[in-house]
Amino acid sequence: MITKQELSVLGDLAQLSLDPDSRDSTLQAINEVLELVAIMNTAECDGVKPLAHPLEAEQLLRSDKVTEVNQVAKFSQAAPLFEEGLYLVPKVIE
Amino acid sequence: MNLNNATITELHKLLTDKAISATELTQHFLSRIAESDSEINSFITITPEVAIAEAKAADLVLAKGQHTMLTGIPMAHKDIFCIEDIRTTAGSKILADFIAPYTSTCIEKLRHAGTVTLGKTNMDEFAMGSSNESSYFGPVHNPWDKTKVPGGSSGGSAASLAACLCVASTGTDTGGSIRQPASMCGLTGLKPTYGRISRWGMIAFASSLDQAGCFTRTAEDAAILLEHMAGHDSKDSTSLNLAVPEFTAALSEPLAGLKVGICSDYFKEGLEPEVENLVMDGIKELAKMGAEVVEIELPHTKFSLSAYYVIAPAECSANLSRYDGVRYGYRCKDPENLEDLYKRSRSEGFGSEVKKRIMVGAFALSAGYYDAYYRKAQQLRRLIKNDFVSAFEQVDVIVGPTAPGTAFPLGAKTNDPVSMYLQDIYTIAASLAGVPAISIPVGLSKGMPVGLQLIGNYLEEAKLLRVAHQFQQQTNWHQQQPQRNLL
């Protein structure tokens, strides 16, 4: 189970601001999920190698060659603010 | 012939016999969508201009005799597949105005085969849900009973086909998101082996689980679609570099000698009695057709739900970190600084279920909890996979219910997330193991469809489709229609 303090830390880790009105319900909802997954603790897994991928495939490598053309003009059209080749964000360094 | 509920095979014959043109067929379904989708809300975006242009192109191909089985077949695509120059939202406010700059490999292959794109279907936000109620674009209504959910997350794709607004549709399945809505809408829903179909251009939820598939009226139609959707893609390093089998070739082989496994864990508390009875009737039907029924054990299946609700949120928390209000998607108004931009864009852009899962994932991956949650879940995933490997040494397919009940009323489970998660209790294990599975109609309970789930060994979709097809040759549950379609 997580506490209100831990919920704030999670909000920061996940880059989500928590609405004060929904903080309690969010905490409850997350704790319900953690309660659901707690059944895992009854399983004996000592010595079992974790499975990260169903096919246990190895990462494919390809030759270090350019295969795609630069489509900056097209892709930047989806950006909220884009000027002169730059994605614009608020000032980072004061 | 009634065009509304015709199969791909039937329509292909009409098209090649010149009994109807692809343009006329497309206009028929566009008219149906315009007339009745407002009742079920199965589409987020309808693309009539694209559809007519593709249909006209299909007619030229048909005239030249260079067609495939799919030339001129009108389809609907889950709004999780990017299609160039068409809005692609993943059912989220954060992508509500996103115009995809490229087309996913899966849809590209279907278009190359000559299908017609009618539009993009509604879905749970970022495929997180089992009822299609978490969509920013509103819930989808089940055509069998508009007061009930269609299942999810591919609820729009399922409902659009059940309402005869398309001939087939695409979906994605991370923990049951094709099979469960197929069950609730009386359709055939196929989730192939993980890696069988490229994920490139498919908006990611949980990358080690996400798999594209399809909704069809018959297993034969699913085999036809899979032949065109599957195949290696150099743009997706997890796509299998194997030749695509001719899935339609073995459909007619009888079931004599086939070993069908049943697992008692799939018939325990929580399964509606009438659903259990119909599933058992389906198993008896398979036995009558020559299959041998064998009891098997999947001892770690009971841990599937808990392992899934660690692994899927962990992967989603990483995948959805890309939505930051900078390069694409929703951006909050007047951010005070960069952190405010990130936090408010994400908080205002994501719905509550998505935010909850991101935070659960961030928790499971955080220092001090990683071993107890994420590592443990991955260990269980191996045990669950090993169970299937052992089971398929004894049997050809495993059979059981797709979902514990029929479609439930809209809003019935929105305040009880665990009850909602339990909707996928029978589908999640196959997703964790990455094996293929299919849901086919097996009867009606109080007028609502029930699905029979068949799970196959890795890469044995052909066998699954053959069992499903043979079952559909002996039963007519897949031909049942919602009452509204008959009006």
Interface residues (C-beta under 8 A of the other chain):
Chain A: I2 E6 L7 V9 L10 G11 L13 A14 Q15 L16 S17 L18 D19 S22 T26 A29 I30 E32 V33 L34 E35 L36 V37 A38 I39 M40 N41 A43 C45 V48 K49 P50 L51 A52 H53 P54 L55 A57 Q59 L60 R62 Q71 K74 F75 Q77 A78 A79 P80 L81 Y87 V89 P90 K91 V92
Chain B: F98 I99 P101 Y194 G195 S208 L209 S234 S237 T238 L240 H300 K302 F303 L305 S306 A307 Y309 V310 P313 S317 S321 D324 G325 V326 R327 Y328 G329 Y330 R331 P335 E336 N337 L338 E339 D340 L341 Y342 K343 R344 R346 S347 F350 S352 K355 K356 I358 M359 V360 G361 A362 F363 S366 Y373 R375 K376 A377 Q378 Q379 L380 R381 R382 L383 K385 P417 V418 Y421 L432 A433 G434 Y458
